[in-house]
Amino acid sequence: MAEREMSKIVKQMRERWALERVSIAHRTGVCPVGEASVIIAVSSAHRKEALEAAHFAIDTLKATVPIWKKVTLGDCLHLYTHMV
């Protein structure tokens, strides 16, 4: 489901800006605090368009993509939260 939503974001980006290449990936598995969990790569003929598109992508991803994270507290307690 998350991959389908990220594909929709890429489509919206391509409709809105003249982009050469776009890629969005979300890390799965263990991701220690402080490490990147999302990568967005955008190229275009003009820097401004690429930066605007990347900004749009992360804001939209955080608002719409159903990404859950597992938080472990101590040895036994595990919580699952939706990243908003």
N, CA, C and O atoms as CSV, one atom per row, in Angstrom:
chain,resi,resn,atom,element,x,y,z
A,1,MET,N,N,0.816,-1.186,0.000
A,1,MET,CA,C,0.000,0.000,0.000
A,1,MET,C,C,0.871,1.266,0.000
A,1,MET,O,O,0.567,2.222,-0.713
A,2,ALA,N,N,1.935,1.277,0.782
A,2,ALA,CA,C,2.808,2.452,0.842
A,2,ALA,C,C,3.471,2.698,-0.514
A,2,ALA,O,O,3.593,3.845,-0.944
A,3,GLU,N,N,3.898,1.634,-1.186
A,3,GLU,CA,C,4.542,1.797,-2.492
A,3,GLU,C,C,3.573,2.375,-3.514
A,3,GLU,O,O,3.959,3.201,-4.341
A,4,ARG,N,N,2.337,1.951,-3.461
A,4,ARG,CA,C,1.319,2.482,-4.377
A,4,ARG,C,C,1.115,3.978,-4.125
A,4,ARG,O,O,1.005,4.756,-5.073
A,5,GLU,N,N,1.064,4.376,-2.874
A,5,GLU,CA,C,0.892,5.790,-2.539
A,5,GLU,C,C,2.113,6.610,-2.961
A,5,GLU,O,O,1.965,7.740,-3.425
A,6,MET,N,N,3.312,6.054,-2.804
A,6,MET,CA,C,4.512,6.767,-3.238
A,6,MET,C,C,4.524,6.921,-4.762
A,6,MET,O,O,4.996,7.934,-5.277
A,7,SER,N,N,4.011,5.931,-5.478
A,7,SER,CA,C,3.905,6.043,-6.935
A,7,SER,C,C,2.962,7.170,-7.327
A,7,SER,O,O,3.206,7.875,-8.306
A,8,LYS,N,N,1.886,7.343,-6.566
A,8,LYS,CA,C,0.956,8.446,-6.823
A,8,LYS,C,C,1.653,9.799,-6.627
A,8,LYS,O,O,1.426,10.737,-7.390
A,9,ILE,N,N,2.487,9.886,-5.616
A,9,ILE,CA,C,3.220,11.126,-5.360
A,9,ILE,C,C,4.141,11.433,-6.533
A,9,ILE,O,O,4.212,12.575,-6.985
A,10,VAL,N,N,4.841,10.425,-7.024
A,10,VAL,CA,C,5.737,10.620,-8.171
A,10,VAL,C,C,4.937,11.107,-9.378
A,10,VAL,O,O,5.381,12.007,-10.090
A,11,LYS,N,N,3.778,10.528,-9.611
A,11,LYS,CA,C,2.936,10.950,-10.726
A,11,LYS,C,C,2.540,12.416,-10.569
A,11,LYS,O,O,2.602,13.181,-11.531
A,12,GLN,N,N,2.136,12.808,-9.372
A,12,GLN,CA,C,1.757,14.206,-9.118
A,12,GLN,C,C,2.944,15.139,-9.356
A,12,GLN,O,O,2.782,16.227,-9.908
A,13,MET,N,N,4.118,14.717,-8.943
A,13,MET,CA,C,5.320,15.529,-9.140
A,13,MET,C,C,5.580,15.747,-10.632
A,13,MET,O,O,5.863,16.865,-11.061
A,14,ARG,N,N,5.481,14.677,-11.412
A,14,ARG,CA,C,5.743,14.766,-12.847
A,14,ARG,C,C,4.714,15.645,-13.564
A,14,ARG,O,O,5.040,16.309,-14.548
A,15,GLU,N,N,3.470,15.647,-13.068
A,15,GLU,CA,C,2.426,16.485,-13.654
A,15,GLU,C,C,2.650,17.969,-13.337
A,15,GLU,O,O,2.282,18.844,-14.121
A,16,ARG,N,N,3.249,18.230,-12.194
A,16,ARG,CA,C,3.384,19.609,-11.715
A,16,ARG,C,C,4.688,20.287,-12.136
A,16,ARG,O,O,4.715,21.501,-12.339
A,17,TRP,N,N,5.758,19.520,-12.269
A,17,TRP,CA,C,7.068,20.077,-12.612
A,17,TRP,C,C,7.670,19.323,-13.796
A,17,TRP,O,O,7.347,18.159,-14.034
A,18,ALA,N,N,8.540,19.993,-14.525
A,18,ALA,CA,C,9.264,19.364,-15.641
A,18,ALA,C,C,10.498,18.667,-15.062
A,18,ALA,O,O,11.563,19.271,-14.935
A,19,LEU,N,N,10.339,17.407,-14.718
A,19,LEU,CA,C,11.396,16.661,-14.049
A,19,LEU,C,C,12.015,15.641,-14.999
A,19,LEU,O,O,11.342,15.084,-15.866
A,20,GLU,N,N,13.301,15.414,-14.814
A,20,GLU,CA,C,14.000,14.397,-15.594
A,20,GLU,C,C,13.803,13.020,-14.966
A,20,GLU,O,O,13.298,12.102,-15.612
A,21,ARG,N,N,14.204,12.884,-13.708
A,21,ARG,CA,C,14.103,11.600,-12.999
A,21,ARG,C,C,13.627,11.836,-11.579
A,21,ARG,O,O,13.922,12.864,-10.969
A,22,VAL,N,N,12.881,10.858,-11.061
A,22,VAL,CA,C,12.350,10.929,-9.699
A,22,VAL,C,C,12.427,9.539,-9.085
A,22,VAL,O,O,12.117,8.544,-9.740
A,23,SER,N,N,12.840,9.477,-7.830
A,23,SER,CA,C,12.838,8.210,-7.101
A,23,SER,C,C,12.540,8.487,-5.637
A,23,SER,O,O,13.096,9.409,-5.041
A,24,ILE,N,N,11.653,7.675,-5.065
A,24,ILE,CA,C,11.342,7.757,-3.636
A,24,ILE,C,C,11.463,6.348,-3.071
A,24,ILE,O,O,10.929,5.397,-3.642
A,25,ALA,N,N,12.155,6.215,-1.967
A,25,ALA,CA,C,12.283,4.914,-1.303
A,25,ALA,C,C,12.135,5.114,0.200
A,25,ALA,O,O,12.595,6.110,0.758
A,26,HIS,N,N,11.491,4.155,0.838
A,26,HIS,CA,C,11.351,4.173,2.296
A,26,HIS,C,C,12.022,2.935,2.863
A,26,HIS,O,O,11.781,1.816,2.411
A,27,ARG,N,N,12.842,3.148,3.828
A,27,ARG,CA,C,13.586,2.056,4.461
A,27,ARG,C,C,12.654,1.181,5.284
A,27,ARG,O,O,11.731,1.678,5.931
A,28,THR,N,N,12.897,-0.113,5.257
A,28,THR,CA,C,12.143,-1.046,6.085
A,28,THR,C,C,13.121,-1.766,7.007
A,28,THR,O,O,14.333,-1.728,6.797
A,29,GLY,N,N,12.591,-2.408,8.007
A,29,GLY,CA,C,13.447,-3.108,8.956
A,29,GLY,C,C,13.929,-2.164,10.042
A,29,GLY,O,O,13.347,-1.100,10.255
A,30,VAL,N,N,14.983,-2.550,10.720
A,30,VAL,CA,C,15.520,-1.760,11.826
A,30,VAL,C,C,16.143,-0.476,11.288
A,30,VAL,O,O,16.957,-0.498,10.365
A,31,CYS,N,N,15.745,0.630,11.882
A,31,CYS,CA,C,16.273,1.936,11.496
A,31,CYS,C,C,16.579,2.697,12.780
A,31,CYS,O,O,15.681,3.281,13.386
A,32,PRO,N,N,17.837,2.691,13.195
A,32,PRO,CA,C,18.193,3.373,14.435
A,32,PRO,C,C,17.844,4.861,14.406
A,32,PRO,O,O,17.833,5.492,13.349
A,33,VAL,N,N,17.562,5.398,15.573
A,33,VAL,CA,C,17.249,6.820,15.704
A,33,VAL,C,C,18.395,7.635,15.114
A,33,VAL,O,O,19.567,7.360,15.374
A,34,GLY,N,N,18.044,8.633,14.323
A,34,GLY,CA,C,19.043,9.505,13.726
A,34,GLY,C,C,19.441,9.119,12.310
A,34,GLY,O,O,20.089,9.903,11.617
A,35,GLU,N,N,19.066,7.930,11.871
A,35,GLU,CA,C,19.385,7.510,10.507
A,35,GLU,C,C,18.216,7.811,9.582
A,35,GLU,O,O,17.062,7.802,10.011
A,36,ALA,N,N,18.510,8.076,8.323
A,36,ALA,CA,C,17.480,8.393,7.337
A,36,ALA,C,C,16.578,7.187,7.084
A,36,ALA,O,O,17.058,6.060,6.964
A,37,SER,N,N,15.278,7.430,7.005
A,37,SER,CA,C,14.338,6.358,6.699
A,37,SER,C,C,13.686,6.566,5.331
A,37,SER,O,O,13.060,5.650,4.799
A,38,VAL,N,N,13.829,7.760,4.762
A,38,VAL,CA,C,13.259,8.073,3.451
A,38,VAL,C,C,14.342,8.709,2.595
A,38,VAL,O,O,15.135,9.517,3.077
A,39,ILE,N,N,14.368,8.335,1.318
A,39,ILE,CA,C,15.253,9.015,0.376
A,39,ILE,C,C,14.407,9.465,-0.804
A,39,ILE,O,O,13.594,8.708,-1.335
A,40,ILE,N,N,14.615,10.706,-1.199
A,40,ILE,CA,C,13.925,11.277,-2.346
A,40,ILE,C,C,14.995,11.871,-3.251
A,40,ILE,O,O,15.773,12.726,-2.827
A,41,ALA,N,N,15.028,11.416,-4.491
A,41,ALA,CA,C,15.998,11.931,-5.462
A,41,ALA,C,C,15.229,12.500,-6.652
A,41,ALA,O,O,14.377,11.832,-7.239
A,42,VAL,N,N,15.550,13.753,-6.994
A,42,VAL,CA,C,14.856,14.438,-8.078
A,42,VAL,C,C,15.884,15.159,-8.934
A,42,VAL,O,O,16.786,15.814,-8.413
A,43,SER,N,N,15.745,15.035,-10.253
A,43,SER,CA,C,16.598,15.815,-11.141
A,43,SER,C,C,15.725,16.534,-12.164
A,43,SER,O,O,14.688,16.030,-12.593
A,44,SER,N,N,16.177,17.723,-12.538
A,44,SER,CA,C,15.488,18.519,-13.549
A,44,SER,C,C,16.499,19.458,-14.178
A,44,SER,O,O,17.630,19.577,-13.708
A,45,ALA,N,N,16.089,20.112,-15.225
A,45,ALA,CA,C,16.976,21.060,-15.892
A,45,ALA,C,C,17.257,22.276,-15.008
A,45,ALA,O,O,18.283,22.941,-15.154
A,46,HIS,N,N,16.330,22.553,-14.088
A,46,HIS,CA,C,16.468,23.725,-13.224
A,46,HIS,C,C,16.383,23.315,-11.755
A,46,HIS,O,O,15.467,22.599,-11.348
A,47,ARG,N,N,17.336,23.773,-10.982
A,47,ARG,CA,C,17.440,23.419,-9.568
A,47,ARG,C,C,16.168,23.749,-8.788
A,47,ARG,O,O,15.732,22.957,-7.953
A,48,LYS,N,N,15.569,24.913,-9.054
A,48,LYS,CA,C,14.390,25.347,-8.299
A,48,LYS,C,C,13.259,24.327,-8.410
A,48,LYS,O,O,12.618,23.998,-7.412
A,49,GLU,N,N,13.013,23.824,-9.626
A,49,GLU,CA,C,11.957,22.829,-9.815
A,49,GLU,C,C,12.242,21.545,-9.042
A,49,GLU,O,O,11.341,20.978,-8.423
A,50,ALA,N,N,13.479,21.092,-9.075
A,50,ALA,CA,C,13.842,19.866,-8.358
A,50,ALA,C,C,13.648,20.030,-6.858
A,50,ALA,O,O,13.119,19.138,-6.195
A,51,LEU,N,N,14.074,21.171,-6.323
A,51,LEU,CA,C,13.936,21.405,-4.883
A,51,LEU,C,C,12.473,21.541,-4.469
A,51,LEU,O,O,12.072,21.014,-3.431
A,52,GLU,N,N,11.681,22.238,-5.266
A,52,GLU,CA,C,10.247,22.366,-4.963
A,52,GLU,C,C,9.567,20.996,-5.001
A,52,GLU,O,O,8.741,20.684,-4.143
A,53,ALA,N,N,9.913,20.190,-5.988
A,53,ALA,CA,C,9.315,18.862,-6.118
A,53,ALA,C,C,9.708,17.963,-4.938
A,53,ALA,O,O,8.869,17.225,-4.420
A,54,ALA,N,N,10.955,18.018,-4.519
A,54,ALA,CA,C,11.403,17.207,-3.380
A,54,ALA,C,C,10.689,17.635,-2.101
A,54,ALA,O,O,10.295,16.793,-1.295
A,55,HIS,N,N,10.525,18.931,-1.919
A,55,HIS,CA,C,9.808,19.453,-0.748
A,55,HIS,C,C,8.362,18.964,-0.754
A,55,HIS,O,O,7.847,18.514,0.270
A,56,PHE,N,N,7.718,19.053,-1.903
A,56,PHE,CA,C,6.353,18.554,-2.057
A,56,PHE,C,C,6.287,17.062,-1.722
A,56,PHE,O,O,5.372,16.616,-1.030
A,57,ALA,N,N,7.257,16.298,-2.215
A,57,ALA,CA,C,7.248,14.844,-2.021
A,57,ALA,C,C,7.309,14.461,-0.554
A,57,ALA,O,O,6.525,13.623,-0.107
A,58,ILE,N,N,8.218,15.051,0.205
A,58,ILE,CA,C,8.326,14.651,1.622
A,58,ILE,C,C,7.117,15.109,2.418
A,58,ILE,O,O,6.641,14.381,3.289
A,59,ASP,N,N,6.607,16.311,2.134
A,59,ASP,CA,C,5.418,16.781,2.837
A,59,ASP,C,C,4.213,15.903,2.538
A,59,ASP,O,O,3.447,15.567,3.441
A,60,THR,N,N,4.041,15.531,1.281
A,60,THR,CA,C,2.913,14.695,0.885
A,60,THR,C,C,3.072,13.285,1.436
A,60,THR,O,O,2.101,12.694,1.909
A,61,LEU,N,N,4.275,12.743,1.382
A,61,LEU,CA,C,4.537,11.405,1.929
A,61,LEU,C,C,4.166,11.359,3.409
A,61,LEU,O,O,3.477,10.439,3.851
A,62,LYS,N,N,4.617,12.340,4.166
A,62,LYS,CA,C,4.339,12.347,5.608
A,62,LYS,C,C,2.848,12.473,5.906
A,62,LYS,O,O,2.373,11.981,6.930
A,63,ALA,N,N,2.109,13.131,5.010
A,63,ALA,CA,C,0.683,13.349,5.240
A,63,ALA,C,C,-0.194,12.205,4.734
A,63,ALA,O,O,-1.291,12.002,5.255
A,64,THR,N,N,0.263,11.452,3.728
A,64,THR,CA,C,-0.643,10.500,3.082
A,64,THR,C,C,-0.200,9.046,3.065
A,64,THR,O,O,-1.050,8.160,2.963
A,65,VAL,N,N,1.083,8.765,3.159
A,65,VAL,CA,C,1.544,7.386,3.014
A,65,VAL,C,C,1.424,6.649,4.351
A,65,VAL,O,O,1.916,7.128,5.372
A,66,PRO,N,N,0.766,5.482,4.342
A,66,PRO,CA,C,0.568,4.723,5.571
A,66,PRO,C,C,1.840,3.983,5.998
A,66,PRO,O,O,2.026,2.808,5.683
A,67,ILE,N,N,2.699,4.687,6.711
A,67,ILE,CA,C,3.950,4.098,7.199
A,67,ILE,C,C,3.849,3.971,8.715
A,67,ILE,O,O,3.548,4.936,9.418
A,68,TRP,N,N,4.107,2.757,9.201
A,68,TRP,CA,C,4.036,2.489,10.630
A,68,TRP,C,C,5.440,2.228,11.147
A,68,TRP,O,O,6.292,1.703,10.431
A,69,LYS,N,N,5.666,2.595,12.382
A,69,LYS,CA,C,6.950,2.275,12.983
A,69,LYS,C,C,6.719,1.544,14.299
A,69,LYS,O,O,5.737,1.778,15.004
A,70,LYS,N,N,7.648,0.661,14.601
A,70,LYS,CA,C,7.601,-0.108,15.838
A,70,LYS,C,C,8.601,0.524,16.803
A,70,LYS,O,O,9.788,0.639,16.498
A,71,VAL,N,N,8.114,0.923,17.950
A,71,VAL,CA,C,8.956,1.524,18.975
A,71,VAL,C,C,9.130,0.497,20.079
A,71,VAL,O,O,8.144,-0.017,20.608
A,72,THR,N,N,10.364,0.195,20.432
A,72,THR,CA,C,10.644,-0.763,21.497
A,72,THR,C,C,11.115,-0.013,22.728
A,72,THR,O,O,12.089,0.739,22.683
A,73,LEU,N,N,10.416,-0.227,23.819
A,73,LEU,CA,C,10.768,0.390,25.094
A,73,LEU,C,C,11.175,-0.720,26.057
A,73,LEU,O,O,10.337,-1.514,26.484
A,74,GLY,N,N,12.427,-0.773,26.389
A,74,GLY,CA,C,12.916,-1.839,27.251
A,74,GLY,C,C,12.976,-3.157,26.508
A,74,GLY,O,O,13.149,-3.181,25.290
A,75,ASP,N,N,12.832,-4.261,27.242
A,75,ASP,CA,C,12.934,-5.586,26.639
A,75,ASP,C,C,11.599,-6.142,26.161
A,75,ASP,O,O,11.569,-7.032,25.312
A,76,CYS,N,N,10.502,-5.629,26.693
A,76,CYS,CA,C,9.220,-6.284,26.434
A,76,CYS,C,C,8.172,-5.427,25.733
A,76,CYS,O,O,7.354,-5.961,24.983
A,77,LEU,N,N,8.174,-4.147,25.949
A,77,LEU,CA,C,7.093,-3.302,25.448
A,77,LEU,C,C,7.358,-2.847,24.020
A,77,LEU,O,O,8.386,-2.233,23.734
A,78,HIS,N,N,6.420,-3.156,23.125
A,78,HIS,CA,C,6.517,-2.757,21.722
A,78,HIS,C,C,5.265,-1.965,21.361
A,78,HIS,O,O,4.148,-2.420,21.605
A,79,LEU,N,N,5.444,-0.812,20.795
A,79,LEU,CA,C,4.329,0.020,20.359
A,79,LEU,C,C,4.422,0.221,18.855
A,79,LEU,O,O,5.517,0.357,18.309
A,80,TYR,N,N,3.288,0.241,18.194
A,80,TYR,CA,C,3.257,0.541,16.764
A,80,TYR,C,C,2.536,1.865,16.598
A,80,TYR,O,O,1.416,2.037,17.080
A,81,THR,N,N,3.181,2.799,15.916
A,81,THR,CA,C,2.578,4.109,15.722
A,81,THR,C,C,2.630,4.473,14.249
A,81,THR,O,O,3.553,4.098,13.526
A,82,HIS,N,N,1.617,5.210,13.827
A,82,HIS,CA,C,1.592,5.712,12.456
A,82,HIS,C,C,2.375,7.005,12.436
A,82,HIS,O,O,2.149,7.892,13.259
A,83,MET,N,N,3.303,7.114,11.489
A,83,MET,CA,C,4.132,8.322,11.399
A,83,MET,C,C,3.317,9.436,10.760
A,83,MET,O,O,2.842,9.306,9.632
A,84,VAL,N,N,3.163,10.517,11.484
A,84,VAL,CA,C,2.433,11.686,10.984
A,84,VAL,C,C,3.318,12.891,11.081
A,84,VAL,O,O,2.906,13.991,10.713
